[in-house]
Amino acid sequence: MIRTGAQYRDSIRDGRAVYIGGERVKDVTTHPMFKPLVDIRARIYDMQHEAATRGALTFEKDGEVNAIANKLPMVQQDWWDKRRATDTVLEDIGGIVTRVGDETVGEMWSLYDGQDVLNEVDPQFSANIRAHIDHVLHADPFHVSANTDPKGDRSKAPQDQDPDMLLHVVKETDVGIIVRGAKYETAAAYANQAFTKPTIANWGNAALSDYAVGFVCDLGSPNLKFICRTGFAGRAPAEDYPLSNRFDEVDTLVIFDNVLIPWENVLFYRHTKAATFIRSCLHRYSAFAFVQRNLKLADMMIGAALFNARQTGLDKQQAVQEKLSTLAVYREGINAHLTAAIALAERSPAGLLMPNQSLLYTGRVLACSQLHEMMHLARELCGGQICVTPDAAAFAAPETKPWLDKYYTVNEDWVADDRRRLLALARDMLNSDYAGHRLTFQLFAQSPPFAHLAAVHRNFDWDGPLQFAKKAAGLSDKVLLDTGRTPGDRAVNQWFSEQIADKAAE
Ligand SMILES: Cc1cc2nc3c(=O)[nH]c(=O)nc-3n(C[C@H](O)[C@H](O)[C@H](O)COP(=O)(O)OP(=O)(O)OC[C@H]3O[C@@H](n4cnc5c(N)ncnc54)[C@H](O)[C@@H]3O)c2cc1C
């Protein structure tokens, strides 16, 4: 089933306790700081029905139409389709939003891969994850991610400080568990459900812990409170800050003040092995859509920088061309990782098709770790005028307009209003509060940089380089290695085998 924008709006008008700027929000769908993102999410739902876009966003199976973003990936085409669906949305809305569902739903597929681990704990839990993946397909909820607790003093065990610093179970009942604590969750105030699980933790030797709990939280549950950071929308005119006013994804500290989680929503409980498993592969699928956002951001930076260089006639300078090329190298580096991750995709333990893990995780490090430098380069290319240009009101006011028309009209093709608009876009993308927030989002929202590198360490095939160096150095066979293949070879061999199998099937 696919929902409409109106159905989505109705679903979040459930009396939830949302606060922003110290005030209780009456209706999250109409509040000026939430409305722009609620409208975009509603637009994505409506695009699933519109003739021009439904082909890119939905698929039909057994007479039922479902969202491509929610489809379990089984074959390469599923990944091309997902990539196209995300592009279709971002191009339609004319900007970048990340936490709108396609980027978070994949976290549940990672747990689906851990059904063996869940079965060891309790077979009911593996039945629950299958049911939830099915539910997402058929009910089309807006699904977000909850990992990060306030955490408190990391030098102390949770039991030695306020125990709520990490979310934990306080009681078991016949109908479910009662949980207490808090999580940071982007978009939770206007979403339907969140896959909630422990943050990165060192469980030591403990096999069981009240803190090792994972569940799907219905965000309309009683006793939840959503305390949001102040939004960017409405702070300054939309003409001057076009991104802040339309694409701010409001982050929330979600308070769990003794919230009942029904047993059917519990995905694991008390077993640290399950918690460790999910942390080891949480972004196995969802990193793809996350990194894809960097690609779109790179496009926006390149576009703004190149337009500026063309407006000012600087695009013919070799030094300027080299800087533009550096941006292009960054963009194409991300593109290459994403494309190769699909082309060399791998089977998961549960039989799903994962993007090639080494390429995906190294691509995430490339995209996120270089972003600040690329933003700085784009800022440099756009020039100091992005932060000294007067606002739209000054361009319209009778006394100042003639002067600004004179100095901002570059030639007959580039009139003052277009130059002002381009500089406003560049300022909001590179210099504003929103720009800093987006950079921080890419740095942290899918775990911090050290965890990105840890994922590379777990997924890169170290044996290939060892083997190569072993031979070059003439090391003895006392040096034992698993394989004689390089990491690239391993993926390429799999690709060849699949091609041969496909040809045989034809
Ligand atoms: C814009 C934004 C949106 C977010 N959205 C979500 C969301 O939707 N859902 C969600 O669950 N979370 C979300 N987060 C939270 C995000 O996952 C955390 O910020 C991130 O996991 C880091 O946790 P922390 O902020 O508590 O930093 P800390 O854990 O305090 O870490 C700070 C720094 O300390 C160092 N450090 C800490 N521990 C280690 C270690 N073990 N090894 C090496 N270095 C270490 C690193 O330099 C690290 O960057 C969001 C964050 C941001 C900024």
The ligand as an SDF file (V2000), in Angstrom:
LIG
                    3D

 53 58  0  0  0  0  0  0  0  0999 V2000
   22.4530   16.9200   12.7870 C   0  0  0  0  0  0  0  0  0  0  0  0
   22.4560   15.6160   13.5270 C   0  0  0  0  0  0  0  0  0  0  0  0
   21.4050   14.7390   13.3750 C   0  0  0  0  0  0  0  0  0  0  0  0
   21.3960   13.5300   14.0800 C   0  0  0  0  0  0  0  0  0  0  0  0
   20.3450   12.6660   13.8880 N   0  0  0  0  0  0  0  0  0  0  0  0
   20.3080   11.5210   14.6000 C   0  0  0  0  0  0  0  0  0  0  0  0
   19.2240   10.6050   14.4420 C   0  0  0  0  0  0  0  0  0  0  0  0
   18.3130   10.8240   13.6550 O   0  0  0  0  0  0  0  0  0  0  0  0
   19.2190    9.4890   15.1860 N   0  0  0  0  0  0  0  0  0  0  0  0
   20.2140    9.2190   16.0760 C   0  0  0  0  0  0  0  0  0  0  0  0
   20.1520    8.2080   16.7430 O   0  0  0  0  0  0  0  0  0  0  0  0
   21.2550   10.0580   16.2350 N   0  0  0  0  0  0  0  0  0  0  0  0
   21.3210   11.1900   15.5270 C   0  0  0  0  0  0  0  0  0  0  0  0
   22.3740   12.0440   15.6870 N   0  0  0  0  0  0  0  0  0  0  0  0
   23.3450   11.7610   16.7320 C   0  0  0  0  0  0  0  0  0  0  0  0
   24.6250   11.2000   16.2110 C   0  0  0  0  0  0  0  0  0  0  0  0
   24.4850    9.8560   15.8730 O   0  0  0  0  0  0  0  0  0  0  0  0
   25.6610   11.4480   17.3120 C   0  0  0  0  0  0  0  0  0  0  0  0
   25.9320   12.8370   17.3400 O   0  0  0  0  0  0  0  0  0  0  0  0
   26.9090   10.6470   17.0820 C   0  0  0  0  0  0  0  0  0  0  0  0
   26.6420    9.2990   17.2370 O   0  0  0  0  0  0  0  0  0  0  0  0
   28.0100   11.0530   18.0820 C   0  0  0  0  0  0  0  0  0  0  0  0
   27.5330   11.0020   19.3950 O   0  0  0  0  0  0  0  0  0  0  0  0
   27.7210   12.2660   20.3340 P   0  0  0  0  0  0  0  0  0  0  0  0
   27.1980   13.4760   19.6380 O   0  0  0  0  0  0  0  0  0  0  0  0
   27.0970   11.9310   21.6480 O   0  0  0  0  0  0  0  0  0  0  0  0
   29.2790   12.4390   20.4630 O   0  0  0  0  0  0  0  0  0  0  0  0
   30.2990   11.7040   21.4270 P   0  0  0  0  0  0  0  0  0  0  0  0
   29.9590   10.2690   21.5960 O   0  0  0  0  0  0  0  0  0  0  0  0
   30.4130   12.5270   22.6580 O   0  0  0  0  0  0  0  0  0  0  0  0
   31.6080   11.7770   20.5830 O   0  0  0  0  0  0  0  0  0  0  0  0
   32.2640   13.0210   20.3290 C   0  0  0  0  0  0  0  0  0  0  0  0
   33.6210   12.7400   19.7840 C   0  0  0  0  0  0  0  0  0  0  0  0
   34.4140   12.0730   20.7460 O   0  0  0  0  0  0  0  0  0  0  0  0
   35.3120   11.1900   20.0990 C   0  0  0  0  0  0  0  0  0  0  0  0
   34.9950    9.8270   20.5090 N   0  0  0  0  0  0  0  0  0  0  0  0
   33.9300    9.4220   21.2810 C   0  0  0  0  0  0  0  0  0  0  0  0
   33.9700    8.1010   21.4630 N   0  0  0  0  0  0  0  0  0  0  0  0
   35.0400    7.6280   20.7970 C   0  0  0  0  0  0  0  0  0  0  0  0
   35.5950    6.3360   20.5920 C   0  0  0  0  0  0  0  0  0  0  0  0
   35.0440    5.2470   21.1270 N   0  0  0  0  0  0  0  0  0  0  0  0
   36.6790    6.2330   19.8030 N   0  0  0  0  0  0  0  0  0  0  0  0
   37.2480    7.3230   19.2390 C   0  0  0  0  0  0  0  0  0  0  0  0
   36.7690    8.5720   19.3950 N   0  0  0  0  0  0  0  0  0  0  0  0
   35.6850    8.7380   20.1740 C   0  0  0  0  0  0  0  0  0  0  0  0
   35.1080   11.3730   18.6040 C   0  0  0  0  0  0  0  0  0  0  0  0
   35.9400   12.3650   18.1130 O   0  0  0  0  0  0  0  0  0  0  0  0
   33.6430   11.8170   18.5530 C   0  0  0  0  0  0  0  0  0  0  0  0
   33.3140   12.4660   17.3530 O   0  0  0  0  0  0  0  0  0  0  0  0
   22.4380   13.2310   14.9730 C   0  0  0  0  0  0  0  0  0  0  0  0
   23.5070   14.1160   15.1130 C   0  0  0  0  0  0  0  0  0  0  0  0
   23.5260   15.2830   14.4080 C   0  0  0  0  0  0  0  0  0  0  0  0
   24.6730   16.2200   14.6030 C   0  0  0  0  0  0  0  0  0  0  0  0
  1  2  1  0
  2  3  1  0
  2 52  2  0
  3  4  2  0
  4  5  1  0
  4 50  1  0
  5  6  2  0
  6  7  1  0
  6 13  1  0
  7  8  2  0
  7  9  1  0
  9 10  1  0
 10 11  2  0
 10 12  1  0
 12 13  2  0
 13 14  1  0
 14 15  1  0
 14 50  1  0
 15 16  1  0
 16 17  1  0
 16 18  1  0
 18 19  1  0
 18 20  1  0
 20 21  1  0
 20 22  1  0
 22 23  1  0
 23 24  1  0
 24 25  2  0
 24 26  1  0
 24 27  1  0
 27 28  1  0
 28 29  2  0
 28 30  1  0
 28 31  1  0
 31 32  1  0
 32 33  1  0
 33 34  1  0
 33 48  1  0
 34 35  1  0
 35 36  1  0
 35 46  1  0
 36 37  1  0
 36 45  1  0
 37 38  2  0
 38 39  1  0
 39 40  1  0
 39 45  2  0
 40 41  1  0
 40 42  2  0
 42 43  1  0
 43 44  2  0
 44 45  1  0
 46 47  1  0
 46 48  1  0
 48 49  1  0
 50 51  2  0
 51 52  1  0
 52 53  1  0
M  END
$$$$
